[in-house]
Structures are given as C-alpha cells and as structure tokens.
C-alpha cells in the first residue's frame, strides 16, 4: 500500500550554506522534514514540509510524562555514483521503533509508512548526503505525545516526525570507560530495551560524574548485583579474548543494537568465533591479560575501540595497537558494505 504524502518544497534551499568539509554533529539540518499526526486512532496529515519549529501547548503531555521515543540511522553516499544513496537495514529501525512504541503505550507506525516517509524525505534531500570520506546523513525518526492535558494517562494524540542532519567523520580515539556500580541505566521489567527519551536523560548525571573522574563513558552493569557487563553509554559492548569474542547476551535491560546484530553476523561471516553469553566484570579482570581488544558499537560511530576500563579505582589498560584485528576487519567490512562498494551477502543495503 502506498500512503498519500503531501509535499511542500522549500522556497529556497539552504544547501549552498552547507560545507561538506566542515560538518560537525547534529547542528545543521536538511531542507525538509516529515511530519504526521495521530488523531482519532489513525495517522493523518502525512506531509513533507520545510524544516522548522513546532508550535506546542505548554501542557503537551510528552513534556510532562515522557511518552517520547526515537530512532537513529544513517544514509550514505553510494560509492562510484553521483546521486545514489544507501540505507542500512532501515526496516530494523522501523521494527524497533514499534517495540518502543508498544512499551510506552504509544501507537505503532506501520512499517510501510515509516519506510515510505523515510524514502520520500531522503529522495528530496539526497543532495545533503555528504560525499566526503567518513560523512553520512544522520536520520532521526521520533514520536511524542501531543495531548494538551495534564492527567496521567496515555495520550490520545501523537506526532511522528523525521528530520536529518549531515554528519562528518567520527573522531576515533580509544575511550576510557568506568565500570558503574552505583547507578543503573535500566531495570528488569522497565524500559531499557526501548529508545525512549527518559533513558537518555537519566544517564546524563552518572555519565557526567564519570567524566569528572577522567572517563569518557560508563560501562553499565546489571542493576541487581552490578556483576554482569551490559553496555557502554549508548553503544553495545564486545570483548575480544585470545580464542573467542564475547558480547553480553540480550536481556530486558540491554538495548538490541542493529550495529550489534550486524557485527555479530559479520564477525561470524569473516570466520571469527563469537559467543553471546553473560559476561562478568570479574571475568574481564581475571582474563585481563588475554584480552586483545574491547570495542563498542552503534550507529553514530559504527565501532570504537576502548582504551581500558576502571573498576573501584584501578584502571585496566587494554588498548594495544599490535593486537587490534577483529574490530578493524569487521568495521571495514561494514563500512564498505554501507557504501555499496562490496557485494552484500545479507541483503542489508538498500539503494535509493
Ligand atoms: C541506540 C542504542 C544502541 C545502539 O543501537 P544501534 O542500532 O546499533 O545504533 C545501544 N545502546 C543504547 C542504549 C542505545 O540507545
């Protein structure tokens, strides 16, 4: 089924003000955005309009009670093409968006609508996808409750929108992480597996404390015993030992990264032995000498190596350039795949 999306073009594109050699992250927005409103039980008024502010009631319920979710994905300039762009597994983002929506008592966005809106918006703003090395277009689909009513109950009205910002290459220094034992990101039965706004707000304070101690990010542990490693900041965690690669198995308190899933599949495809299983902080410390590399994965950076981790005041240094191997091989594999440069054994790449 095709949805009817009205398009209002910008009178004048801002693209000439955009310098692809000097982008930064998240401050420049493309000409257009997609917007839809949920009213009387259905998505209505599907439209692509010039990027610009919303006007909202002071009582907008998302601001008070946090019914707000988002996704993040990227479009890339296809290699050896002037105009084609690629998307990486966008239907996985659509599905995860709906898992978040269900948990937050919000309406689902039909996957076909999510994907059509994305494709039409990108088609219009494709000129904003940087063709400079390491550049990409970051895409932010999100939904929030719009009832102007301050009773605590699920909103009846919602807005679903998508905007895009060009992003430059990610600066890839090896990160120092702190094993967190005082604060928790998520709890069993809670919302840790969703991309709901509150998860990120709640992580800012403990992260700022860790940064004051000289760390870049938190290595979250399970919320019950603080014994099991979960994930890092807003990225998933991998440990490469001499004879096996381990990533924590998915639980209710872990966010199922699409990059995580892609890295697992790609590492196996490249011949590495990888296990998804519970991983304790104690094992990381006891087998510290066997660790070849630690790395984290997510859409923003694909993959970043860790310098080491701090636990109760002791810093365990890990990064050794001579041992870096699996992370760089899989990163390169995924990056060339996303640019449409190699054949795609998993049908992950969509060309637009
Ligand atoms: C988004 C996110 C990730 C990474 O997911 P990707 O789909 O790989 O971008 C990991 N952890 C958290 C908490 C996240 O919000």
Boltz pocket constraint, residues with backbone or C-beta under 6 A from the ligand:
constraints:
  - pocket:
      binder: B
      contacts: [[A, 72], [A, 192], [A, 194], [A, 195], [A, 231], [A, 232], [A, 233], [A, 234], [A, 235], [A, 236], [A, 255], [A, 256], [A, 257], [A, 258], [A, 259], [A, 260], [A, 297], [A, 298], [A, 299], [A, 300]]
      max_distance: 6.0
